[in-house]
């Protein structure tokens, strides 16, 4: 696996750029849950030195996006039914609230931007481009929520996506993008009507339907099936 090289941007330190690159990769599921990562290996993927990678991994462990292993490696945590239920419940509590608070600030320009992003989502799903879908889906939600300039909700929501993204990538890659239901059309219609209740219901439906029509138990079974080869390979190396 390769990652985009960490590049300096205006006003950002190399440490911050490496952190953001790794954060985005985790949210889009580029790291397989349960597969161990080394500082040296991640640095090679990013084309950077060890120090900023070490600091970025430390921050991501603190955010529960990664877990520290006994051998000083890190990995994306495995999913459990209880953890999955809790993550879904937390998203349902925070994201509809963020959407409704953003509603008064969504102007014509923002609405047009959201429609363009959603068109890209439809194209990604039609083409079976799972990572592209995950990137654009996150962009759609953040573009909406950030219209209200929240100071507290966005970091909390992104923390949930950091824990949720790798599982979504693994399961959608396994079952296929055709199972994903895009409820953004309903959210866009509610935004255009300035209807907070309809917007809340649309975001709730989008979160609930984001894993398609499969139950949590079925998704977890598929995830375990997909993760088993990686676990066997890791055991063989040990």
Secondary structure, DSSP 8 states (H G I E B T S, - for coil): ---------TT--HHHHHHHHHHHHHHTT-S-TT--B-HHHHHHHHTS-HHHHHHHHHHHHHTTSSEE-TTS-EE-----HHHHHHHHHHHHHHHHHHHHHHHTT--HHHHHHHHHHHHHHHHHHHHT-HHHHHHHHHHHHHHHHGGG--SSHHHHHHHHHHHHHHHHHHHHHHH-GGG----HHHHHHHHHHT-HHHHHHHHHHHHHHTTTT--HHHHHHHHHHHHHHHHHHHHHH-
